[in-house]
Amino acid sequence: EVVLTQSPGTLSLSPGERATLSCRASQSVTSGYLAWYQQKPGQAPRLLIYGASSRATGIPDRFTGSRSGTDFTLTISRLEPDDFAVYYCQQYSGSRFTFGPGTRVDIK
Amino acid sequence: EVQLVESGGGLVQPGRSLRLSCAASGFMFDEYDMHWVRQAPGKGLEWVSSISWSGDSIGFADSVKGRFTISRDNAKNSLYLQMNSLRAEDTALYYCAKGTLNYMDVWGKGTTVTVSS
């Protein structure tokens, strides 16, 4: 089973700052099978990025996904107040889905 | 508008059963894979089960294999999760999600399952 490790666990930043979230896979993951989700308190997750770097419908371009080997990155270029939330990466392989433990982005 | 509405959650004793339902609307239900994902209180997301658009391909997390079954009724635009032999660790908010390729692009609001004596 592919294990996803997300870092940092918590990121404390101010509005307007850049956020860089990491998701590392325990083994090779096909790019097309890596997604990122945002979850705010009391809400369902929302798809942000699929295929490692494609933005979902309606997602602003300040959200960018990228990949380097088994490392995947979600970058939020300039944090807006609405962006403070928990972010999860998710992969699919071997007929199974796994989620990372999440990165919480807090207001500093 | 694409919408998923889960129902069937509640308080159940350990060892008992519960059946969750998910009513879909706003899209061609019979063209998409569907998933169940759960979230224990204060914890992260855990994939539970998936079913292909036709119902021919099904998968389960190891934590629920042999206890849970997934099914769908394309004529009723509905997804189901039959949960047997429930344990305290099954306590969670259960989300229904629509699948596109290998990710989940639409989520319901969830239904809460509490397993406790």
Interface residues (C-beta under 8 A of the other chain):
Chain A: G32 Y33 A35 Y37 Q39 A44 P45 R46 L47 Y50 G51 A56 Y88 Q90 Y92 S95 R96 F97 T98 F99 G100 P101 G102
Chain B: H35 V37 G44 L45 E46 W47 S50 S57 G59 A61 Y95 T100 L101 N102 Y103 M104 D105 V106 W107 G108 K109 G110
